[in-house]
């Protein structure tokens, strides 16, 4: 999947179109604000009002980036982060909170959060964080694809040598016959 590549707008594009961002926050005003800012900058945005709804979005149609409030009803942001990473370990998750305590920040980062922002934050900060998260995911995806291609190429070359080297096949058969 080609993530975060420049598109017609500054938000970035995926193979299916605009980069998709899930905003999960139990505060209606915060969801509305983040949704508006991200849409105005070229992102497709879906919203969830609690942790369970966020998890349903993640497992149903995984977004490219998730913005998760730490404290939400039904499932906390930390619980959703853990489950999201089980769905896709490379999913870019940005944690947000009005309660900037060090233990939750450390826990979120240890669980694989891309970043941890304390409310209030300005629009430029959230936009740059989302864009960097997309770039990191794109680089990781490209690295994984390159590793798979390298492995396939190595296997193909090994098979090619076996197939195209009749002498090796004859010698292998001769060795098998000697063992009998």
N, CA and C of each residue as an Amber inpcrd file, in Angstrom:
protein
   540
   0.8430000  -1.1680000   0.0000000   0.0000000   0.0000000   0.0000000
   0.8890000   1.2320000   0.0000000   0.6280000   2.1540000  -0.8630000
   1.4280000   3.3660000  -0.9590000   0.8050000   4.4110000  -0.0560000
   1.4390000   4.6420000   1.0850000   0.8760000   5.5370000   2.0830000
   1.5960000   6.8660000   2.1040000   0.8340000   7.9250000   2.2700000
   1.4180000   9.2190000   2.4970000   2.0690000   9.8470000   1.2740000
   1.9100000   9.2500000   0.1120000   2.5050000   9.8340000  -1.0810000
   1.8020000  11.1300000  -1.4060000   2.5290000  12.0960000  -1.9590000
   1.8880000  13.3700000  -2.2490000   0.7160000  13.1950000  -3.1920000
  -0.3680000  13.8160000  -2.8760000  -1.5540000  13.7520000  -3.7070000
  -1.9640000  15.1590000  -4.0770000  -3.1800000  15.3100000  -4.5670000
  -3.6280000  16.6280000  -4.9550000  -3.7060000  17.6010000  -3.7870000
  -3.9150000  17.0780000  -2.5960000  -3.9490000  17.9320000  -1.4080000
  -2.7740000  17.5970000  -0.5190000  -2.5190000  18.3790000   0.5050000
  -1.3710000  18.1350000   1.3630000  -1.5430000  16.9580000   2.3050000
  -2.7300000  16.3580000   2.3670000  -2.9630000  15.2650000   3.2980000
  -2.2150000  14.0120000   2.9460000  -2.0750000  13.7140000   1.6710000
  -1.4220000  12.4920000   1.2490000  -2.4380000  11.5230000   0.7070000
  -1.9590000  10.5630000  -0.0350000  -2.8410000   9.6190000  -0.7070000
  -2.4190000   8.1890000  -0.4020000  -3.3860000   7.2980000  -0.4730000
  -3.1240000   5.8760000  -0.4320000  -3.5670000   5.3290000  -1.7750000
  -3.3820000   4.0200000  -1.9700000  -3.8370000   3.4160000  -3.2190000
  -5.3400000   3.5800000  -3.3950000  -6.0680000   3.6460000  -2.2870000
  -7.5260000   3.7720000  -2.3870000  -7.9750000   5.2270000  -2.3880000
  -7.0570000   6.1750000  -2.2930000  -7.4200000   7.5860000  -2.3080000
  -6.7650000   8.3220000  -1.1640000  -7.5310000   9.2130000  -0.5220000
  -6.9870000  10.0090000   0.5730000  -6.5510000   9.1260000   1.7360000
  -5.5280000   9.5790000   2.4500000  -5.1100000   8.8850000   3.6640000
  -6.2580000   8.9310000   4.6650000  -6.5330000   7.7980000   5.2760000
  -7.6780000   7.6740000   6.1760000  -7.2170000   7.7770000   7.6180000
  -7.8250000   8.6830000   8.3650000  -7.4760000   8.9060000   9.7610000
  -8.6940000   8.6350000  10.6260000  -8.4980000   7.8520000  11.6710000
  -9.5440000   7.6160000  12.6670000  -9.2740000   8.5250000  13.8530000
 -10.2620000   9.3190000  14.2240000 -10.1860000  10.1800000  15.4030000
 -11.1050000   9.5800000  16.4600000 -10.5110000   9.1520000  17.5760000
 -11.2940000   8.5550000  18.6610000 -11.1190000   9.3860000  19.9250000
 -12.1980000  10.0410000  20.3090000 -12.1770000  10.8840000  21.5030000
 -13.6100000  10.9690000  22.0210000 -13.7820000  10.8520000  23.3250000
 -15.1300000  10.9090000  23.8860000 -15.6570000  12.3390000  23.9920000
 -14.8040000  13.3400000  23.8060000 -15.2390000  14.7340000  23.8090000
 -15.6970000  15.1310000  22.4130000 -16.9970000  15.4220000  22.2850000
 -17.5680000  15.7690000  20.9840000 -16.8340000  16.9190000  20.3170000
 -16.5460000  17.9910000  21.0730000 -15.8890000  19.1650000  20.4870000
 -14.5000000  18.8330000  19.9470000 -13.7600000  17.9890000  20.6440000
 -12.4250000  17.6110000  20.1880000 -12.5220000  16.7680000  18.9150000
 -13.4600000  15.8230000  18.8750000 -13.6660000  15.0130000  17.6660000
 -14.0100000  15.9060000  16.4840000 -14.9330000  16.8410000  16.7180000
 -15.3620000  17.7410000  15.6550000 -14.1920000  18.5730000  15.1460000
 -13.4150000  19.1450000  16.0700000 -12.2900000  20.0050000  15.6950000
 -11.2390000  19.2220000  14.9010000 -10.8330000  18.0730000  15.4140000
  -9.8140000  17.2700000  14.7100000 -10.3140000  16.8140000  13.3420000
 -11.5740000  16.4100000  13.2930000 -12.1530000  15.9820000  12.0150000
 -12.1200000  17.1270000  11.0130000 -12.5260000  18.2870000  11.4470000
 -12.5640000  19.4630000  10.5640000 -11.1720000  19.8450000  10.0630000
 -10.2180000  19.9200000  10.9730000  -8.8450000  20.3060000  10.6120000
  -8.2520000  19.3050000   9.6210000  -8.3960000  18.0260000   9.9080000
  -7.8190000  16.9920000   9.0370000  -8.4980000  16.9770000   7.6650000
  -9.8170000  17.0830000   7.6320000 -10.5290000  17.1130000   6.3430000
 -10.1360000  18.3350000   5.5240000 -10.0080000  19.4630000   6.1950000
  -9.6180000  20.6880000   5.4940000  -8.2170000  20.5830000   4.8810000
  -7.4300000  19.6180000   5.3550000  -6.0650000  19.4410000   4.8480000
  -5.9110000  18.1570000   4.0340000  -7.0180000  17.6600000   3.5050000
  -6.9520000  16.5800000   2.5240000  -7.0040000  15.1650000   3.0390000
  -7.3900000  14.9670000   4.2850000  -7.5020000  13.6130000   4.8320000
  -8.9520000  13.1470000   4.8340000  -9.1350000  11.8580000   4.6380000
 -10.4440000  11.2360000   4.8790000 -10.4860000  10.9310000   6.3690000
 -11.5470000  11.3290000   7.0420000 -11.6050000  11.1710000   8.4950000
 -12.8580000  10.4020000   8.8920000 -12.6760000   9.4420000   9.7900000
 -13.7940000   8.7740000  10.4440000 -13.6260000   9.0280000  11.9380000
 -14.7260000   9.0470000  12.6620000 -14.6730000   9.3840000  14.0770000
 -15.3280000   8.3010000  14.9190000 -14.8460000   8.1850000  16.1440000
 -15.4150000   7.2430000  17.1130000 -15.5180000   7.9530000  18.4530000
 -16.6470000   7.7160000  19.1560000 -16.8960000   8.4210000  20.4050000
 -16.3960000   7.6780000  21.6390000 -15.9470000   6.4360000  21.4650000
 -15.4030000   5.6930000  22.6030000 -14.4480000   4.6100000  22.0910000
 -13.8030000   3.9400000  23.0190000 -12.8040000   2.9470000  22.6500000
 -13.3600000   1.7670000  21.8760000 -14.5400000   1.3000000  22.2440000
 -15.1370000   0.1620000  21.5480000 -15.4620000   0.5190000  20.0990000
 -16.0240000   1.6950000  19.8860000 -16.3270000   2.1410000  18.5190000
 -15.0400000   2.2960000  17.7040000 -13.9800000   2.7810000  18.3460000
 -12.6800000   2.9150000  17.6590000 -12.1610000   1.5470000  17.2370000
 -12.2460000   0.5870000  18.1390000 -11.7660000  -0.7600000  17.8280000
 -12.5610000  -1.3760000  16.6780000 -13.8560000  -1.1510000  16.6560000
 -14.6920000  -1.6560000  15.5550000 -14.2570000  -1.0500000  14.2190000
 -13.9290000   0.2360000  14.2140000 -13.4310000   0.8820000  12.9910000
 -12.0910000   0.2690000  12.5670000 -11.2090000   0.0590000  13.5360000
  -9.8660000  -0.4690000  13.2490000  -9.9470000  -1.8720000  12.6730000
 -10.8050000  -2.7050000  13.2340000 -10.9010000  -4.0870000  12.7500000
 -11.7540000  -4.1910000  11.4890000 -12.6600000  -3.2440000  11.2910000
 -13.5170000  -3.2770000  10.1060000 -12.8080000  -2.7990000   8.8560000
 -12.3510000  -1.5830000   8.8850000 -11.6180000  -0.9940000   7.7630000
 -10.4600000  -0.1990000   8.3590000  -9.3070000  -0.8430000   8.5220000
  -8.1890000  -0.2030000   9.2200000  -7.7780000   1.1310000   8.5840000
  -7.6420000   2.1570000   9.4190000  -7.1960000   3.4580000   8.9230000
  -5.6760000   3.4730000   8.7480000  -5.1840000   4.5100000   8.1070000
  -3.7440000   4.6740000   7.9510000  -3.1160000   5.2290000   9.2220000
  -3.8560000   6.0940000   9.9140000  -3.4060000   6.6850000  11.1780000
  -4.5910000   6.7080000  12.1350000  -4.3000000   6.4580000  13.4110000
  -5.3180000   6.5230000  14.4590000  -4.8950000   7.5950000  15.4570000
  -5.8240000   8.4810000  15.7890000  -5.6160000   9.4460000  16.8690000
  -6.5210000   9.0020000  18.0010000  -5.9190000   8.6040000  19.1270000
  -6.6600000   8.0010000  20.2410000  -6.5310000   8.8150000  21.5120000
  -7.6510000   9.1610000  22.1040000  -7.6220000   9.7660000  23.4310000
  -7.3000000   8.6540000  24.4280000  -6.5130000   8.9730000  25.4400000
  -6.1370000   7.9750000  26.4450000  -7.3500000   7.5510000  27.2780000
  -8.1210000   8.5200000  27.7640000  -9.2410000   8.2180000  28.6630000
 -10.5490000   8.2870000  27.8830000 -11.1300000   7.1000000  27.6650000
 -12.4180000   7.0050000  26.9650000 -13.2530000   5.9280000  27.6330000
 -14.5790000   6.0090000  27.4890000 -15.4390000   4.9540000  28.0380000
 -15.3340000   3.6670000  27.2200000 -15.7880000   2.5870000  27.8300000
 -15.8800000   1.2370000  27.2670000 -14.5150000   0.5800000  27.0890000
 -13.5960000   1.1850000  26.3950000 -12.2070000   0.7300000  26.3030000
 -11.3310000   1.9690000  26.3650000 -10.2700000   1.9140000  27.1340000
  -9.3630000   3.0640000  27.1960000  -8.5310000   3.1340000  25.9190000
  -7.9110000   4.2680000  25.6950000  -7.0300000   4.4150000  24.5510000
  -5.8800000   3.4140000  24.5840000  -5.3700000   3.1310000  25.7700000
  -4.2810000   2.1490000  25.9220000  -4.7660000   0.7660000  25.5040000
  -5.9730000   0.3860000  25.9190000  -6.5200000  -0.9140000  25.5240000
  -6.7210000  -0.9930000  24.0110000  -7.2170000   0.0860000  23.4240000
  -7.4140000   0.1130000  21.9740000  -6.0610000   0.0380000  21.2620000
  -5.0620000   0.7510000  21.7740000  -3.7210000   0.7060000  21.1970000
  -3.1990000  -0.7280000  21.1680000  -3.3230000  -1.4340000  22.2820000
  -2.8600000  -2.8320000  22.3350000  -3.5610000  -3.6920000  21.2770000
  -4.8640000  -3.5470000  21.1780000  -5.6360000  -4.3540000  20.2300000
  -5.3570000  -3.9270000  18.7850000  -5.1460000  -2.6330000  18.5670000
  -4.8320000  -2.1440000  17.2180000  -3.5050000  -2.7150000  16.7370000
  -2.5310000  -2.7820000  17.6240000  -1.2220000  -3.3150000  17.2530000
  -1.3010000  -4.8220000  16.9830000  -2.2790000  -5.4990000  17.5820000
  -2.4910000  -6.9190000  17.2810000  -3.0730000  -7.0820000  15.8800000
  -3.8780000  -6.1140000  15.4430000  -4.4460000  -6.1410000  14.0960000
  -3.3730000  -5.8190000  13.0620000  -2.5880000  -4.7800000  13.3250000
  -1.5570000  -4.3250000  12.3900000  -0.4400000  -3.6910000  13.2040000
   0.6530000  -4.4130000  13.3680000   1.7230000  -3.9120000  14.2340000
   2.3570000  -2.6300000  13.7170000   2.1570000  -2.3110000  12.4330000
   2.7340000  -1.0940000  11.8550000   1.7400000   0.0640000  11.8390000
   0.5460000  -0.1520000  12.3800000  -0.4500000   0.9180000  12.3960000
   0.1040000   2.1230000  13.1590000  -0.0240000   3.2950000  12.5570000
   0.4600000   4.5310000  13.1810000  -0.6040000   5.0420000  14.1380000
  -0.2770000   5.0810000  15.4190000  -1.2310000   5.5100000  16.4440000
  -0.6480000   6.6940000  17.2050000  -1.4030000   7.7830000  17.2400000
  -1.0220000   8.9800000  17.9780000  -1.9500000   9.0720000  19.1850000
  -1.3640000   9.0750000  20.3620000  -2.1460000   9.1630000  21.5910000
  -2.2860000  10.6320000  21.9810000  -3.4940000  11.0130000  22.4230000
  -3.7280000  12.3750000  22.9080000  -4.3800000  12.2990000  24.2820000
  -4.1020000  13.2950000  25.1020000  -4.6920000  13.3000000  26.4360000
  -4.7110000  14.7000000  27.0200000  -5.6780000  14.9340000  27.8800000
  -5.7240000  16.1830000  28.6430000  -4.9440000  16.0130000  29.9380000
  -4.5960000  14.7650000  30.2570000  -3.8960000  14.4470000  31.5040000
  -2.4870000  13.9810000  31.1390000  -1.5380000  14.9030000  31.1130000
  -0.1870000  14.5610000  30.6820000   0.6390000  13.9210000  31.7690000
   0.3580000  12.6690000  32.0850000   1.1590000  12.0170000  33.1110000
   2.1990000  11.1000000  32.4630000   3.3740000  11.0920000  33.0240000
   4.5050000  10.3660000  32.4750000   4.2670000   8.8550000  32.3700000
   3.7000000   8.1950000  33.3770000   3.5060000   6.7420000  33.2570000
   2.6510000   6.3300000  32.0480000   1.5740000   7.0660000  31.7740000
   0.7510000   6.6860000  30.6200000   1.4820000   6.9670000  29.3120000
   2.2800000   8.0160000  29.2690000   3.0680000   8.3110000  28.0670000
   4.0770000   7.2010000  27.8170000   4.7600000   6.7940000  28.8570000
   5.7480000   5.7090000  28.7300000   5.0630000   4.4240000  28.2930000
   3.9420000   4.0940000  28.9210000   3.2140000   2.8790000  28.5620000
   2.7720000   2.9120000  27.1000000   2.2400000   4.0390000  26.6560000
   1.7880000   4.1590000  25.2680000   2.9390000   3.9690000  24.2950000
   4.0680000   4.5820000  24.5780000   5.2180000   4.4620000  23.6840000
   5.7630000   3.0250000  23.6960000   5.7700000   2.3820000  24.8590000
   6.2280000   0.9900000  24.9340000   5.3090000   0.0530000  24.1470000
   4.0340000   0.3970000  24.0700000   3.0790000  -0.4240000  23.3220000
   3.0970000  -0.1250000  21.8220000   3.8920000   0.8500000  21.4180000
   4.0490000   1.1030000  19.9900000   3.3740000   2.3440000  19.4500000
   2.9400000   3.2510000  20.3310000   2.3610000   4.5030000  19.8440000
   3.4310000   5.2750000  19.0790000   3.0130000   5.9500000  18.0220000
   3.9520000   6.7590000  17.2500000   4.3230000   8.0180000  18.0220000
   3.3420000   8.6500000  18.6600000   3.5950000   9.8760000  19.4060000
   2.5410000  10.0230000  20.4940000   2.7800000  10.9680000  21.3820000
   1.9200000  11.2110000  22.5320000   1.8090000  12.7230000  22.6810000
   0.6120000  13.2690000  22.4860000   0.4150000  14.7110000  22.5500000
  -0.5160000  15.0720000  23.6980000  -0.1890000  16.1610000  24.3610000
  -1.0150000  16.6510000  25.4650000  -1.9050000  17.7880000  24.9750000
  -3.1960000  17.6890000  25.2860000  -4.1510000  18.7400000  24.9420000
  -3.9010000  19.9330000  25.8500000  -4.1070000  21.1230000  25.4130000
  -4.4530000  21.4990000  24.0460000  -3.2020000  21.5440000  23.1700000
  -3.3910000  21.2600000  21.9070000  -2.2910000  21.3460000  20.9360000
  -2.7980000  22.1630000  19.7620000  -1.8860000  22.7550000  19.0350000
  -2.3470000  23.5670000  17.9060000  -2.5180000  22.7060000  16.6610000
  -3.2560000  23.2240000  15.7150000  -3.5780000  22.4850000  14.4960000
  -2.3330000  22.0490000  13.7400000  -1.3320000  22.9340000  13.6600000
  -0.0990000  22.5950000  12.9390000   0.6020000  21.3980000  13.5770000
   0.5510000  21.3120000  14.8930000   1.2110000  20.2020000  15.5990000
   0.5450000  18.8730000  15.2420000  -0.7740000  18.8260000  15.2720000
  -1.4550000  17.5680000  14.9610000  -1.2770000  17.2140000  13.4900000
  -1.3130000  18.2020000  12.6080000  -1.1170000  17.9350000  11.1770000
   0.2800000  17.4120000  10.8960000   1.2900000  18.0350000  11.4710000
   2.6610000  17.5690000  11.2250000   2.8840000  16.1850000  11.8300000
   2.2740000  15.9150000  12.9660000   2.4050000  14.5990000  13.5940000
   1.7590000  13.5230000  12.7270000   0.5710000  13.7840000  12.2150000
  -0.1160000  12.8170000  11.3520000   0.6930000  12.5850000  10.0740000
   1.2080000  13.6440000   9.4830000   2.0030000  13.4900000   8.2480000
   3.2780000  12.6930000   8.4980000   3.9580000  12.9660000   9.6000000
   5.1670000  12.2030000   9.9300000   4.8350000  10.7370000  10.1970000
   3.7200000  10.4890000  10.8540000   3.2950000   9.1080000  11.1180000
   3.0410000   8.3770000   9.7990000   2.4020000   9.0590000   8.8470000
   2.1730000   8.4660000   7.5330000   3.4920000   8.1800000   6.8050000
   4.4170000   9.1200000   6.8840000   5.7240000   8.9190000   6.2420000
   6.4460000   7.7280000   6.8480000   6.4060000   7.6190000   8.1720000
   7.0640000   6.4820000   8.8360000   6.4230000   5.1750000   8.3960000
   5.1020000   5.1490000   8.3420000   4.4080000   3.9280000   7.9180000
   4.7560000   3.5940000   6.4660000   4.8210000   4.5980000   5.6170000
   5.1840000   4.3780000   4.2200000   6.5940000   3.7950000   4.1120000
   7.5230000   4.3540000   4.8750000   8.8970000   3.8430000   4.8580000
   8.9640000   2.4050000   5.3760000   8.2350000   2.1190000   6.4260000
   8.2330000   0.7630000   6.9830000   7.6170000  -0.2170000   5.9950000
   6.5400000   0.1840000   5.3420000   5.9080000  -0.6620000   4.3360000
   6.8620000  -0.9220000   3.1780000   7.5530000   0.1250000   2.7280000
   8.5230000  -0.0360000   1.6300000   9.6700000  -0.9480000   2.0470000
  10.1340000  -0.8070000   3.2890000  11.2210000  -1.6580000   3.7830000
  10.7860000  -3.1210000   3.8140000   9.5790000  -3.3700000   4.2900000
   9.0760000  -4.7450000   4.3440000   8.9140000  -5.3320000   2.9430000
   8.4130000  -4.5310000   2.0060000   8.2740000  -5.0080000   0.6290000
   9.6330000  -5.3110000   0.0260000  10.6140000  -4.4500000   0.2790000
  11.9620000  -4.6670000  -0.2480000  12.5590000  -5.9510000   0.3200000
  12.3360000  -6.2170000   1.5890000  12.8550000  -7.4460000   2.2070000
  12.1890000  -8.6710000   1.5850000  10.8930000  -8.6080000   1.3310000
  10.1970000  -9.7300000   0.6960000  10.7040000  -9.9550000  -0.7220000
  10.8990000  -8.8530000  -1.4670000  11.4060000  -8.9680000  -2.8350000
  12.8100000  -9.5690000  -2.8210000  13.6540000  -9.1440000  -1.8850000
  15.0150000  -9.6800000  -1.7910000  14.9940000 -11.1790000  -1.5020000
  14.1100000 -11.6120000  -0.6210000  13.9880000 -13.0340000  -0.3050000
  13.5000000 -13.8170000  -1.5170000  12.5070000 -13.2890000  -2.2120000
  12.0120000 -13.9580000  -3.4170000  13.0850000 -14.0310000  -4.4960000
  13.8330000 -12.9650000  -4.6550000  14.9070000 -12.9430000  -5.6470000
  15.9770000 -13.9660000  -5.3100000  16.3380000 -14.0320000  -4.0500000
  17.3350000 -15.0090000  -3.6020000  16.8590000 -16.4380000  -3.8770000
  15.6160000 -16.7160000  -3.5850000  15.0410000 -18.0370000  -3.8380000
  14.9940000 -18.3330000  -5.3310000  14.5810000 -17.3430000  -6.1200000
  14.5180000 -17.5370000  -7.5700000  15.8980000 -17.8090000  -8.1480000
  16.9100000 -17.1090000  -7.6760000  18.2770000 -17.3320000  -8.1670000
  18.7720000 -18.7240000  -7.7940000  18.4620000 -19.1460000  -6.5810000
  18.8760000 -20.4880000  -6.1570000  18.1930000 -21.5530000  -7.0110000
  16.8940000 -21.3880000  -7.2500000  16.1740000 -22.3400000  -8.0930000
  16.6760000 -22.2940000  -9.5290000  16.9750000 -21.1120000 -10.0080000
  17.4910000 -20.9610000 -11.3600000  18.7990000 -21.7240000 -11.5260000
  19.6740000 -21.6200000 -10.5310000  20.9490000 -22.3460000 -10.5990000
  20.7280000 -23.8480000 -10.6160000  19.7860000 -24.3120000  -9.8270000
  19.4880000 -25.7470000  -9.7890000  18.9030000 -26.2220000 -11.1150000
  17.9870000 -25.4600000 -11.6520000  17.3040000 -25.8510000 -12.8860000
  18.2430000 -25.7510000 -14.0810000  19.0220000 -24.7040000 -14.1280000
  19.8630000 -24.4490000 -15.2950000  21.2440000 -25.0850000 -15.2110000
  21.5130000 -25.8310000 -14.1860000  22.8170000 -26.4720000 -14.0640000
  22.6240000 -27.9900000 -14.0610000  22.5310000 -28.5860000 -15.2590000
  22.2960000 -30.0290000 -15.3240000  23.4020000 -30.8410000 -14.6600000
  24.6090000 -30.3120000 -14.6890000  25.7090000 -31.0340000 -14.0560000
  25.4540000 -31.1960000 -12.5620000  24.9310000 -30.1600000 -11.9210000
  24.6240000 -30.2440000 -10.5000000  23.5600000 -31.2990000 -10.2410000
  22.5780000 -31.3800000 -11.1110000  21.5240000 -32.3810000 -10.9610000
  22.1100000 -33.7810000 -11.1260000  22.9610000 -33.9760000 -12.1330000
  23.5880000 -35.2870000 -12.3710000  24.4520000 -35.6680000 -11.1880000
  25.2440000 -34.7160000 -10.6670000  26.0970000 -35.0080000  -9.5160000
  25.2590000 -35.3570000  -8.2870000  24.1720000 -34.6530000  -8.0800000
  23.3090000 -34.9500000  -6.9390000  22.7320000 -36.3550000  -7.0530000
  22.3150000 -36.7350000  -8.2560000  21.7990000 -38.0870000  -8.4660000
  22.8950000 -39.1240000  -8.2730000  24.0770000 -38.8230000  -8.7390000
  25.2090000 -39.7380000  -8.5770000  25.5100000 -39.9430000  -7.0940000
  25.4620000 -38.8910000  -6.3020000  25.7140000 -39.0010000  -4.8700000
  24.6330000 -39.8480000  -4.2030000  23.4070000 -39.6830000  -4.6300000
  22.3210000 -40.5120000  -4.0800000  22.5250000 -41.9740000  -4.4170000
  22.9540000 -42.2450000  -5.6480000  23.2060000 -43.6290000  -6.0650000
  24.3430000 -44.2390000  -5.2890000  25.3980000 -43.4530000  -4.9940000
  26.5330000 -43.9610000  -4.2280000  26.1020000 -44.3600000  -2.8240000
  25.1690000 -43.6540000  -2.2470000  24.7190000 -43.9360000  -0.8880000
  23.9250000 -45.2300000  -0.8150000  23.3280000 -45.6300000  -1.9080000
  22.4900000 -46.8340000  -1.8910000  23.2950000 -48.0380000  -1.8590000
